[in-house]
């Protein structure tokens, strides 16, 4: 019990065996339940008799549904091509090789990384998502390595758990690693090389065991040539490179994503949204410069604008996206003119409609949507009645 209590205090998973006062031999474990950003929100302790502790062949570790973020549950679909990439990445991770995910913005690198953690051989291990764009040269040590309890830097006297220690025994996902400051890149090289670190305010070296997944939408080779990304770090993180495909031209992936997001929209919508053949044709013909995120936005906008059937006129994309995709300048100008011809009041109402419908769809009820938006439920009901 002392070992279990210590692991809980350190927010680390542990499995131990021992004998109870009743002389029954048991195997006990503590698993830390974490949010999508790696924060701990609970723990699960199990205790089994040793005779029953053997894992059944083919059985898999479980996760609470609340542990799976909405993006992973609602957005991830697997085509044959993505399945091959996932199996390749899984083999690399299980061997301890770093994986680098590359691809344009919106190609699903984060969802791929989360799904990769679920496919890992390890049972109930942490997955810690780090947005490198939020790390500066000044806060890198504190956020990544944490603060030693009782040190001069510890204002709370409880210390601070860093991303690296939270990911011990699991996967550390460094999203947009190209955004790391140059000084932070050097410290990351030392971490990967020694698999040790020191908390801020402490000189004690701590050994960790992490598996690294990094992601970027930048050309790291070009950044290395320009001196903006360290060459030694590049070679350490790009042992296995997994390039994620764009949405344009992948009909199988596009069909699956349309159906998956339509299901998500209709979970909190009445009446259920259906897609007309004309709207679906426009979905399939669109070049998607914003990839999966753009598809989600198009469908969410249609859900807010349409009653029960999405028609071609409900197909709406950002003008800058259409321009970057090589849209006809005349079409863009016409769309802009149509936009400016509408009154300010109509535009505000349309945006309000989109926000309300999207919040209700995501939160499952009007009461939950009102709470999420910070408004009274009566106000939300009145506005939705006006919309109808």
C-alpha positions as CSV (number, residue, x, y, z in Angstrom):
1,X,0.0,0.0,0.0
2,X,2.9,2.3,0.6
3,X,4.2,1.8,-2.9
4,X,0.7,2.4,-4.3
5,X,0.4,5.6,-2.3
6,X,3.8,6.8,-3.5
7,X,2.9,6.2,-7.1
8,X,-0.4,8.1,-6.7
9,X,1.4,11.0,-5.1
10,X,3.9,11.0,-8.0
11,X,1.1,10.5,-10.6
12,X,2.8,7.4,-12.0
13,X,1.4,4.1,-13.1
14,X,2.6,1.1,-11.0
15,X,1.9,-2.6,-10.7
16,X,3.0,-4.5,-7.5
17,X,2.4,-7.8,-5.9
18,X,2.2,-8.8,-2.2
19,X,0.4,-10.7,0.5
20,X,-2.6,-9.3,2.4
21,X,-3.2,-9.9,6.2
22,X,-5.5,-12.6,5.1
23,X,-2.5,-14.3,3.5
24,X,-4.1,-14.0,0.0
25,X,-1.5,-13.2,-2.7
26,X,-2.6,-10.3,-4.8
27,X,-1.4,-8.1,-7.7
28,X,-2.4,-4.4,-7.3
29,X,-2.1,-1.6,-9.8
30,X,-2.7,2.1,-10.0
31,X,-3.5,3.8,-13.4
32,X,-3.6,7.6,-13.8
33,X,-6.5,8.9,-15.8
34,X,-5.5,11.9,-17.9
35,X,-7.1,14.6,-20.0
36,X,-6.1,15.1,-23.6
37,X,-3.4,17.6,-22.6
38,X,-1.8,15.2,-20.1
39,X,-3.4,16.6,-16.9
40,X,-4.3,14.0,-14.2
41,X,-8.0,14.1,-13.2
42,X,-8.4,10.8,-11.4
43,X,-6.9,7.4,-10.6
44,X,-8.1,3.8,-10.9
45,X,-6.8,1.1,-8.4
46,X,-7.4,-2.5,-9.1
47,X,-6.5,-5.5,-6.9
48,X,-6.7,-9.1,-8.1
49,X,-5.8,-12.4,-6.7
50,X,-2.5,-13.7,-8.2
51,X,-4.2,-16.8,-9.6
52,X,-6.5,-14.5,-11.6
53,X,-4.0,-11.9,-12.5
54,X,-2.8,-13.5,-15.7
55,X,-4.0,-11.6,-18.7
56,X,-6.2,-13.6,-21.0
57,X,-4.8,-14.2,-24.5
58,X,-5.8,-11.5,-26.9
59,X,-7.4,-9.3,-24.2
60,X,-6.8,-5.6,-24.5
61,X,-6.4,-2.8,-22.0
62,X,-9.4,-0.7,-21.5
63,X,-10.0,3.1,-21.3
64,X,-12.9,5.1,-20.0
65,X,-14.8,6.8,-22.8
66,X,-14.2,10.1,-21.1
67,X,-10.5,9.5,-21.7
68,X,-11.0,9.7,-25.4
69,X,-11.1,13.3,-26.6
70,X,-14.0,14.4,-28.9
71,X,-11.6,14.8,-31.8
72,X,-10.3,11.2,-31.5
73,X,-13.8,9.7,-31.1
74,X,-15.6,11.8,-33.7
75,X,-12.9,12.5,-36.3
76,X,-10.5,9.6,-36.7
77,X,-11.3,7.2,-39.6
78,X,-9.0,4.6,-41.0
79,X,-8.6,3.9,-44.7
80,X,-6.4,1.2,-46.0
81,X,-3.6,3.8,-46.7
82,X,-3.9,5.3,-43.2
83,X,-4.0,1.8,-41.7
84,X,-0.7,0.9,-43.3
85,X,0.9,4.1,-42.0
86,X,-0.5,3.4,-38.5
87,X,0.9,-0.1,-38.4
88,X,4.3,1.2,-39.5
89,X,4.3,3.9,-36.8
90,X,3.1,1.4,-34.2
91,X,6.0,-1.0,-34.9
92,X,8.4,1.9,-34.6
93,X,7.0,3.1,-31.3
94,X,6.9,-0.3,-29.8
95,X,10.6,-0.7,-30.7
96,X,11.3,2.6,-29.0
97,X,12.1,4.5,-32.3
98,X,11.0,8.2,-32.5
99,X,8.2,8.9,-35.0
100,X,7.9,12.2,-37.0
101,X,4.5,13.0,-38.5
102,X,4.6,15.4,-41.4
103,X,1.9,16.9,-43.6
104,X,-0.1,20.0,-44.3
105,X,-2.1,21.8,-41.7
106,X,-5.4,20.0,-41.0
107,X,-4.3,16.5,-42.2
108,X,-5.1,15.0,-38.8
109,X,-1.6,14.6,-37.3
110,X,-2.9,15.0,-33.7
111,X,-5.7,12.5,-34.2
112,X,-3.2,10.1,-35.8
113,X,-0.9,10.5,-32.8
114,X,-3.7,9.9,-30.3
115,X,-4.8,6.8,-32.2
116,X,-1.2,5.6,-32.3
117,X,-1.1,5.8,-28.5
118,X,-4.2,3.6,-28.3
119,X,-2.5,1.0,-30.6
120,X,0.6,0.9,-28.4
121,X,1.6,-2.4,-26.8
122,X,1.7,-0.8,-23.4
123,X,-1.4,-0.9,-21.3
124,X,-3.0,2.3,-20.0
125,X,0.1,4.4,-20.5
126,X,-0.1,8.2,-20.6
127,X,-0.3,10.3,-23.7
128,X,0.9,13.8,-23.2
129,X,0.2,16.4,-25.9
130,X,2.6,19.4,-25.9
131,X,1.9,22.4,-28.1
132,X,5.4,23.6,-28.8
133,X,4.2,26.9,-30.0
134,X,3.2,27.7,-26.4
135,X,6.7,27.1,-25.1
136,X,9.1,30.0,-24.9
137,X,12.8,30.0,-24.1
138,X,11.8,31.3,-20.6
139,X,9.1,28.8,-19.7
140,X,10.5,25.7,-21.4
141,X,12.3,24.2,-18.3
142,X,9.3,24.8,-16.0
143,X,6.7,23.4,-18.4
144,X,8.7,20.5,-19.7
145,X,10.6,19.4,-16.6
146,X,8.4,20.7,-13.7
147,X,9.4,22.4,-10.4
148,X,11.0,20.7,-7.5
149,X,8.7,20.8,-4.4
150,X,10.0,23.2,-1.7
151,X,12.6,24.9,-4.0
152,X,12.9,28.6,-4.3
153,X,10.9,28.5,-7.6
154,X,8.0,26.7,-5.9
155,X,5.5,29.2,-4.9
156,X,2.8,26.6,-4.2
157,X,5.0,24.3,-2.0
158,X,3.5,21.4,-3.9
159,X,5.9,21.6,-6.9
160,X,4.8,21.2,-10.5
161,X,4.6,18.2,-12.7
162,X,6.3,18.7,-16.0
163,X,5.2,17.3,-19.4
164,X,8.2,14.9,-19.5
165,X,7.5,13.4,-16.1
166,X,3.8,13.1,-16.8
167,X,4.7,11.1,-20.0
168,X,7.0,8.7,-18.2
169,X,6.3,5.2,-19.4
170,X,4.1,6.5,-22.2
171,X,4.1,8.8,-25.3
172,X,5.3,12.4,-25.4
173,X,3.7,14.1,-28.4
174,X,5.5,17.3,-29.4
175,X,3.1,19.0,-31.7
176,X,4.6,21.7,-34.1
177,X,8.1,20.9,-32.9
178,X,9.4,23.3,-35.5
179,X,8.1,26.2,-33.3
180,X,10.6,25.3,-30.4
181,X,13.1,28.1,-29.6
182,X,16.7,27.3,-30.5
183,X,17.8,27.1,-26.9
184,X,14.9,24.7,-26.1
185,X,15.9,22.5,-29.0
186,X,19.4,22.0,-27.4
187,X,17.8,20.9,-24.1
188,X,15.5,18.5,-26.0
189,X,18.6,16.9,-27.6
190,X,20.1,16.4,-24.2
191,X,16.9,14.8,-22.9
192,X,16.6,12.4,-25.8
193,X,20.3,11.5,-25.6
194,X,20.5,10.7,-21.9
195,X,16.8,10.0,-21.1
196,X,17.3,12.0,-17.9
197,X,16.2,15.5,-16.7
198,X,16.3,17.7,-13.7
199,X,13.3,19.6,-12.3
200,X,13.6,23.4,-12.1
201,X,15.1,24.2,-8.7
202,X,16.8,20.8,-8.3
203,X,20.2,19.3,-9.3
204,X,19.0,15.7,-9.0
205,X,18.9,13.9,-12.4
206,X,15.8,11.8,-12.9
207,X,15.6,8.9,-15.4
208,X,12.6,8.6,-17.5
209,X,11.3,6.2,-20.2
210,X,9.4,8.0,-22.9
211,X,8.5,7.2,-26.5
212,X,8.6,10.3,-28.7
213,X,6.2,11.3,-31.4
214,X,6.7,14.7,-33.1
215,X,4.7,16.5,-35.7
216,X,5.1,19.5,-38.0
217,X,3.6,21.1,-41.1
218,X,7.0,22.8,-41.9
219,X,9.8,21.5,-44.1
220,X,12.4,20.6,-41.5
221,X,15.1,20.0,-44.1
222,X,14.7,23.6,-45.2
223,X,14.7,24.9,-41.6
224,X,17.9,22.9,-40.9
225,X,19.6,24.5,-44.0
226,X,18.5,27.9,-42.9
227,X,20.0,27.3,-39.4
228,X,16.5,27.6,-37.8
229,X,16.3,24.0,-36.6
230,X,19.2,22.0,-35.1
231,X,20.5,19.2,-37.3
232,X,21.3,16.9,-34.4
233,X,17.6,17.2,-33.1
234,X,16.3,16.6,-36.6
235,X,18.2,13.3,-36.9
236,X,17.0,12.2,-33.4
237,X,13.3,12.8,-34.1
238,X,13.0,11.7,-37.7
239,X,14.0,8.1,-37.3
240,X,10.7,7.0,-38.8
241,X,9.0,9.6,-41.0
242,X,5.2,9.2,-41.5
243,X,3.8,11.6,-44.2
244,X,0.1,12.1,-43.8
245,X,-1.9,12.5,-47.0
246,X,-4.0,15.5,-47.9
247,X,-7.7,15.2,-48.2
248,X,-7.9,16.3,-51.8
249,X,-7.9,13.3,-54.2
250,X,-8.5,10.7,-51.4
251,X,-12.1,9.7,-52.2
252,X,-12.2,6.9,-49.7
253,X,-11.1,9.1,-46.8
254,X,-13.4,11.9,-47.9
255,X,-16.5,9.6,-48.0
256,X,-15.7,8.2,-44.5
257,X,-15.1,11.6,-43.0
258,X,-18.4,13.0,-44.4
259,X,-20.4,10.1,-42.9
260,X,-18.6,10.3,-39.6
261,X,-19.1,14.0,-39.1
262,X,-22.7,13.8,-40.3
263,X,-23.3,11.3,-37.5
264,X,-21.6,13.6,-35.0
265,X,-23.8,16.5,-36.1
266,X,-27.0,14.5,-35.9
267,X,-26.3,13.3,-32.4
268,X,-27.6,16.6,-31.0
269,X,-29.8,17.8,-33.8
270,X,-33.4,17.5,-34.6
271,X,-34.4,17.0,-37.3
272,X,-31.4,15.0,-38.6
273,X,-29.4,16.7,-41.3
274,X,-29.4,15.0,-44.7
275,X,-27.2,16.0,-47.7
276,X,-28.7,16.6,-51.1
277,X,-27.0,15.1,-54.1
278,X,-26.0,18.6,-55.2
279,X,-24.4,19.4,-51.9
280,X,-22.6,16.1,-51.8
281,X,-21.3,16.6,-55.3
282,X,-19.8,20.0,-54.2
283,X,-18.2,18.3,-51.2
284,X,-16.6,15.7,-53.4
285,X,-15.4,18.2,-56.0
286,X,-13.9,20.7,-53.5
287,X,-10.0,20.9,-53.3
288,X,-9.9,21.3,-49.5
289,X,-6.8,23.6,-49.0
290,X,-7.6,23.4,-45.3
291,X,-7.9,19.6,-45.4
292,X,-10.0,17.9,-42.7
293,X,-10.6,21.1,-40.6
294,X,-12.1,22.7,-43.7
295,X,-14.5,19.8,-44.3
296,X,-15.6,20.0,-40.6
297,X,-16.3,23.8,-41.0
298,X,-18.3,23.3,-44.2
299,X,-20.5,20.6,-42.6
300,X,-21.0,22.6,-39.4
301,X,-21.9,25.7,-41.3
302,X,-24.5,23.7,-43.4
303,X,-25.9,22.2,-40.2
304,X,-26.5,25.8,-38.9
305,X,-27.9,27.1,-42.2
306,X,-30.1,24.2,-43.4
307,X,-33.4,22.9,-41.9
308,X,-33.3,19.2,-42.6
309,X,-31.6,19.0,-46.0
310,X,-28.3,20.6,-47.0
311,X,-28.7,22.1,-50.4
312,X,-25.9,23.4,-52.8
313,X,-26.6,27.0,-51.6
314,X,-25.7,25.9,-48.1
315,X,-22.1,25.0,-49.2
316,X,-19.9,27.8,-47.9
317,X,-16.1,28.0,-47.7
318,X,-13.8,30.8,-46.6
319,X,-13.0,33.1,-49.6
320,X,-9.3,33.0,-48.8
321,X,-9.4,29.2,-49.0
322,X,-11.1,29.4,-52.4
323,X,-8.5,31.8,-53.6
324,X,-5.6,29.8,-52.5
325,X,-7.0,26.8,-54.2
326,X,-7.0,28.6,-57.5
327,X,-10.7,29.5,-57.6
328,X,-12.0,31.6,-60.5
329,X,-11.5,35.2,-59.6
330,X,-14.9,36.1,-61.1
331,X,-16.6,33.6,-58.8
332,X,-14.8,35.0,-55.8
333,X,-15.8,38.5,-56.7
334,X,-19.4,37.5,-57.2
335,X,-19.4,35.7,-53.8
336,X,-17.9,38.8,-52.2
337,X,-20.6,41.0,-53.8
338,X,-23.3,38.7,-52.5
339,X,-21.8,38.9,-49.1
340,X,-21.7,42.7,-49.1
341,X,-25.3,42.9,-50.4
342,X,-26.7,41.3,-47.3
343,X,-27.5,43.5,-44.3
344,X,-25.4,43.6,-41.2
345,X,-28.4,42.3,-39.1
346,X,-28.7,39.3,-41.4
347,X,-25.0,38.5,-41.1
348,X,-25.1,38.7,-37.3
349,X,-28.2,36.5,-37.2
350,X,-26.6,33.9,-39.4
351,X,-23.4,33.8,-37.3
352,X,-25.5,33.6,-34.1
353,X,-27.5,30.7,-35.7
354,X,-24.2,28.9,-36.5
355,X,-22.9,29.3,-33.0
356,X,-26.1,28.1,-31.3
357,X,-26.5,25.1,-33.6
358,X,-22.9,24.1,-33.2
359,X,-22.9,24.4,-29.4
360,X,-26.1,22.3,-29.1
361,X,-24.7,19.7,-31.4
362,X,-21.4,19.5,-29.5
363,X,-22.9,19.6,-26.0
364,X,-25.9,17.3,-26.6
365,X,-28.7,19.6,-25.1
366,X,-29.8,23.2,-25.0
367,X,-29.1,23.4,-21.3
368,X,-25.5,22.2,-21.6
369,X,-25.0,24.4,-24.7
370,X,-26.2,27.5,-22.7
371,X,-23.9,26.7,-19.9
372,X,-21.0,26.3,-22.3
373,X,-21.8,29.6,-24.0
374,X,-22.3,31.4,-20.6
375,X,-25.9,32.5,-21.3
376,X,-29.2,31.7,-19.7
377,X,-31.0,28.6,-21.1
378,X,-34.2,30.8,-21.6
379,X,-32.2,33.1,-23.8
380,X,-30.9,30.2,-25.9
381,X,-34.4,28.7,-26.2
382,X,-35.8,32.1,-27.3
383,X,-33.1,32.6,-29.9
384,X,-33.5,29.0,-31.3
385,X,-37.3,29.5,-31.6
386,X,-36.6,32.8,-33.5
387,X,-34.3,30.8,-35.8
388,X,-36.9,28.1,-36.4
